[in-house]
Amino acid sequence: MRSWQPEAMVLYTRGADVASLHIGDRQWSEPALRVNVVDTVGAGDASIAALLFSLMRRGELPPHEHLRFALAGGAAACVTAGATPPSLQTIENLLATQSL
């Protein structure tokens, strides 16, 4: 993939483990948020959606802040059953109450 687009942004999540954001040869890593997991369905999709939201609405922030927001999105998806997209308020509450 890197040979096609060397500067592409790649989000690499690993469930409850450390996730990383790669842009070109730079990398940022953060541990996953700790939440009471009800269901993991949709967590990856929610992480990507949160990353895109952060990039579009909070573009001035540094990459590690976009990664944190993406991780909060994935964690927020895990606190309810089924493929339920998390609300922006839930994501922001997780960011406010947990340090990564």
N, C-alpha and C positions, 0 to 999 in steps of 0.2 A: 504494500500500500504506500509506503514512504517513497518508493521509486516513482510512483505516479504523481504525487503531490508532496514534496519534501516538507513543506511548511504547514501541512494539514493539522488541524486540531483533533486529537484523539482522547476520548475519555475512557479510561479503563477501570471498571469497577470490579470488585471481588467480594460481593456480599458484605459480610460483617468485617472484612479485613480492610486494609489500607487501599484507597483508590488513588489513581493518579491521572493528571491531565498533562498531555504532551503537545507541545507546539514546536515543530522543527526539532532542534536538538535540546530544547529546554524542557524541564519536567518539574511538576509540583505534586506533592503527595500529602494526603490527609487521611486520618483514620475515619472509619464510618461512625456515624452518630449511634449512640446506644439508645434504643427504644424497645418497648415491649412489643415484640413482633406478633401480629395477629395473622398476617398473610403476606407473602412476598410477591404475589402476582402483581405485575405492573411496576415493580420497583425500578427496573432498568429503564423502562420507557419514561417513568416519572423523572428519573435522573437526567436523561437526555433532554426532556422537555424543560426542566428547570435550568439546565445549562443554557439552552437556547433563549429562554426568557431572560436570564441574567445578562447574556451577551447583548440582547436587543434593548433591554430596558435599563441596564446598569453598565453599559459598555465602557465607561470611564474607569471602572474598577480594575485592579490587577488580577491576573489569571487565578491566583490562589483563592480569591474571593468568589470567582465564578465556580471554581471547584467546590468550595464550601456550600454554595447555594445548590449546586447539583446534588451533593450528598444529602443535604436537608430534604430535597425533593424526593429522593429515593427512600429515605427513612420515613418521611411523611406518608408515603404510599403503603408502608408496612404496618401502620397502626390501625387499619380498617380491613375488613374482609372483602375479598373480591377485587376486581379490577376497577377500583374507585380512584379517580385522579385526586390528588391532594389539593386542598385550597391554598391560595397564596398566603392566607392568614396562618394556616397550620405550618407551612414552611418557615415563615418569618418567626413564629413562636418557637419552633425548634432551634433556629439560629440564635434567638435571644436567650434561650434558657440553657443551651449546651455549648460549651466551648469545645472546639475540635482539636 
